[in-house]
Amino acid sequence: MKSIKYLAAAAALTVGAVAWAQDTFPSRPITIVVPYPAGGTSDNQVRMFKDELSKLLGQPVVVDNKPGASGAIGAQFVARAAADGHTLLYPNNGVVIAPLLNDKAGYDAIKDFKPVTQVTAVPMVLVTNKSVPGTNLSDFLKQARQVPNGLLYASAGTASYGHLASTRLGSMTGLKLQHVPYKGEANTTLAVRTGEVQMLLTTPSSAMMGQVREGHLNLLAVASEGPSPVVPGVPTINSVVPGFVAEVWFGLLAPAGTPDAVVNKINAAMRQVMANEELAKRLLPTGAQPRVSSPAELGGVMKREQSDWREIITKHNIKAD
């Protein structure tokens, strides 16, 4: 009987602790660490939603840019912060990829963070130079497989997301591809337009989409799971190459050990923030769309990507610059 009473008392204390954590959070300003430079995609997205999040949670939301080491500096900072929900990380897929490329990244993407929610997703698109045969993805793949030495493709740098995703596409389709790394997305767009390279798998920047609209580039497909409002009417790579999806996601992570009640409170607030149609309209020209998830869903995405990218990095011996 005493043990039953003890268990009942312990359960009551646990419930009380959860309720207390949710009721008292946040008790001070919330800092969202962006592990990339100010003015970049991650930084701009946070600044689009932080004021509304602040209103819902009743505390100021402060953006703190901590760039460096492919996002590892900011990630380390948040991983070591107090697990109370007042310090969050706003990374993209790079938070999973960086430790796979560098064993000195200083954190484990799965063990050191607690997923809060995915916030947005930017699908990659496949574009080719106008001289490359194939007006649709199936024709392009058929023609490209016949090129003796393979096609040249651009990326924004060795071990960048575009490099990894293109390598995976080549592996899944049997294409011979030769990697040509550049510095930055703008240079890759210029390279594929001028014919220095024949192919580019990248996020749809406004400059690149302008080249498509003006007829300088062929837009063959989008790498989202299903049709994307970012590029309406464009077929998916997945429809021709089953299982191929390549999207840059952005999301919120908290330090491991953050109470579920706190995580759920932030998640609920973000669902309300990202349901705003005006915010969705502001995001669309940047190539992003709202993609709020449960903590478990984001955790699943991170684990799958860790496995998938580890396989690609190992198999193709990809090293960071």
JORA-V428679 format. One record per residue. RES is the residue in three letters. SS is DSSP state (H for helix, E for strand, - for the rest). D_CENTER is the distance of its C-alpha to the mean C-alpha in Angstrom with 1 decimal. Layout:
RES_SS_D_CENTER / RES_SS_D_CENTER
This chain:
MET_-_52.3 / LYS_H_51.1 / SER_H_48.0 / ILE_H_47.2 / LYS_H_47.7 / TYR_H_45.6 / LEU_H_42.6 / ALA_H_43.0 / ALA_H_43.1 / ALA_H_40.0 / ALA_H_38.1 / ALA_H_39.3 / LEU_H_38.1 / THR_H_34.6 / VAL_H_34.4 / GLY_H_35.8 / ALA_H_33.3 / VAL_H_30.3 / ALA_H_32.0 / TRP_H_32.8 / ALA_H_29.2 / GLN_H_28.0 / ASP_H_30.9 / THR_H_30.8 / PHE_-_27.1 / PRO_-_26.3 / SER_-_29.4 / ARG_-_28.2 / PRO_-_25.5 / ILE_E_21.9 / THR_E_19.9 / ILE_E_16.2 / VAL_E_15.3 / VAL_E_12.9 / PRO_-_12.8 / TYR_-_12.9 / PRO_-_15.9 / ALA_-_17.2 / GLY_-_16.9 / GLY_-_13.4 / THR_H_10.6 / SER_H_9.4 / ASP_H_13.2 / ASN_H_14.2 / GLN_H_12.1 / VAL_H_13.6 / ARG_H_16.9 / MET_H_16.9 / PHE_H_16.9 / LYS_H_18.4 / ASP_H_22.0 / GLU_H_21.8 / LEU_H_20.3 / SER_H_23.1 / LYS_H_25.7 / LEU_H_24.8 / LEU_H_24.7 / GLY_-_27.7 / GLN_-_26.6 / PRO_-_25.2 / VAL_E_21.5 / VAL_E_21.2 / VAL_E_18.4 / ASP_E_18.8 / ASN_E_17.3 / LYS_-_17.5 / PRO_-_16.2 / GLY_-_17.3 / ALA_H_17.0 / SER_H_13.4 / GLY_H_12.4 / ALA_H_14.9 / ILE_H_17.5 / GLY_H_15.6 / ALA_H_14.3 / GLN_H_18.0 / PHE_H_19.3 / VAL_H_17.6 / ALA_H_18.3 / ARG_-_21.9 / ALA_-_22.2 / ALA_-_24.4 / ALA_-_22.9 / ASP_-_24.0 / GLY_-_21.0 / HIS_-_22.0 / THR_E_19.5 / LEU_E_15.7 / LEU_E_12.6 / TYR_E_9.8 / PRO_E_7.1 / ASN_E_3.6 / ASN_-_3.9 / GLY_H_7.1 / VAL_H_8.6 / VAL_H_9.4 / ILE_H_10.4 / ALA_H_12.6 / PRO_H_15.2 / LEU_H_15.6 / LEU_H_16.7 / ASN_-_18.6 / ASP_-_20.8 / LYS_-_21.5 / ALA_-_18.1 / GLY_-_19.9 / TYR_-_17.8 / ASP_-_16.7 / ALA_-_13.2 / ILE_-_14.9 / LYS_-_18.3 / ASP_-_17.8 / PHE_E_15.5 / LYS_E_15.9 / PRO_E_13.1 / VAL_E_13.9 / THR_E_11.7 / GLN_E_8.5 / VAL_E_9.2 / THR_E_7.8 / ALA_E_6.3 / VAL_E_7.4 / PRO_E_9.3 / MET_E_10.8 / VAL_E_14.5 / LEU_E_17.4 / VAL_E_20.2 / THR_E_23.5 / ASN_E_26.5 / LYS_-_29.3 / SER_-_31.6 / VAL_-_29.5 / PRO_-_31.2 / GLY_-_29.6 / THR_-_29.0 / ASN_-_26.7 / LEU_H_24.3 / SER_H_27.1 / ASP_H_29.5 / PHE_H_27.2 / LEU_H_26.5 / LYS_H_30.2 / GLN_H_31.3 / ALA_H_28.7 / ARG_-_29.9 / GLN_-_33.3 / VAL_-_32.4 / PRO_-_34.3 / ASN_-_32.1 / GLY_-_28.8 / LEU_E_26.7 / LEU_E_25.2 / TYR_E_21.6 / ALA_E_19.7 / SER_E_16.5 / ALA_-_15.6 / GLY_-_16.9 / THR_-_17.7 / ALA_-_15.0 / SER_-_12.3 / TYR_H_9.4 / GLY_H_12.0 / HIS_H_14.7 / LEU_H_13.3 / ALA_H_12.5 / SER_H_15.9 / THR_H_17.6 / ARG_H_16.6 / LEU_H_17.8 / GLY_H_21.0 / SER_H_21.5 / MET_H_21.2 / THR_H_23.5 / GLY_-_25.9 / LEU_-_25.3 / LYS_-_26.6 / LEU_E_24.1 / GLN_E_24.8 / HIS_E_22.0 / VAL_E_22.7 / PRO_E_20.4 / TYR_-_20.6 / LYS_-_19.7 / GLY_-_17.1 / GLU_H_16.1 / ALA_H_19.4 / ASN_H_21.4 / THR_H_19.7 / THR_H_20.6 / LEU_H_24.1 / ALA_H_24.5 / VAL_H_23.9 / ARG_H_26.1 / THR_H_28.9 / GLY_-_28.8 / GLU_-_28.1 / VAL_-_25.5 / GLN_-_25.5 / MET_E_21.9 / LEU_E_18.4 / LEU_E_15.1 / THR_E_12.8 / THR_E_11.0 / PRO_-_14.0 / SER_-_15.2 / SER_H_18.4 / ALA_H_20.5 / MET_H_19.6 / MET_H_20.1 / GLY_H_23.3 / GLN_H_24.4 / VAL_H_23.8 / ARG_H_25.9 / GLU_-_28.6 / GLY_-_28.9 / HIS_-_28.0 / LEU_E_25.1 / ASN_E_24.8 / LEU_E_21.7 / LEU_E_22.0 / ALA_E_19.0 / VAL_E_15.6 / ALA_-_13.1 / SER_-_12.3 / GLU_-_14.2 / GLY_-_16.8 / PRO_-_18.0 / SER_-_15.8 / PRO_H_17.3 / VAL_H_15.5 / VAL_H_18.0 / PRO_-_20.7 / GLY_-_23.0 / VAL_-_21.0 / PRO_-_21.1 / THR_E_18.3 / ILE_H_18.2 / ASN_H_18.2 / SER_H_21.6 / VAL_-_23.1 / VAL_-_21.1 / PRO_-_20.7 / GLY_-_17.6 / PHE_-_15.6 / VAL_-_12.2 / ALA_-_9.4 / GLU_E_6.5 / VAL_E_3.4 / TRP_E_2.3 / PHE_E_4.2 / GLY_E_7.2 / LEU_E_10.6 / LEU_E_12.2 / ALA_E_15.9 / PRO_E_18.3 / ALA_-_19.6 / GLY_-_22.7 / THR_-_21.9 / PRO_-_24.1 / ASP_H_22.9 / ALA_H_24.8 / VAL_H_22.9 / VAL_H_19.4 / ASN_H_20.8 / LYS_H_22.2 / ILE_H_19.0 / ASN_H_17.3 / ALA_H_20.3 / ALA_H_20.3 / MET_H_16.7 / ARG_H_17.7 / GLN_H_20.6 / VAL_H_18.8 / MET_H_16.3 / ALA_-_19.2 / ASN_-_20.7 / GLU_H_21.3 / GLU_H_21.8 / LEU_H_18.4 / ALA_H_16.9 / LYS_H_19.3 / ARG_H_18.2 / LEU_H_14.5 / LEU_H_15.5 / PRO_-_17.0 / THR_-_13.8 / GLY_-_12.3 / ALA_-_10.3 / GLN_E_11.7 / PRO_E_12.0 / ARG_-_10.6 / VAL_-_12.4 / SER_-_12.9 / SER_-_15.4 / PRO_H_14.8 / ALA_H_16.0 / GLU_H_13.6 / LEU_H_10.5 / GLY_H_12.7 / GLY_H_13.4 / VAL_H_9.9 / MET_H_9.6 / LYS_H_13.2 / ARG_H_13.0 / GLU_H_10.3 / GLN_H_12.5 / SER_H_15.4 / ASP_H_14.3 / TRP_H_13.2 / ARG_H_16.2 / GLU_H_18.4 / ILE_H_17.4 / ILE_H_17.6 / THR_H_20.9 / LYS_H_22.4 / HIS_-_21.9 / ASN_-_22.6 / ILE_-_19.7 / LYS_-_20.1 / ALA_-_18.4 / ASP_-_20.6
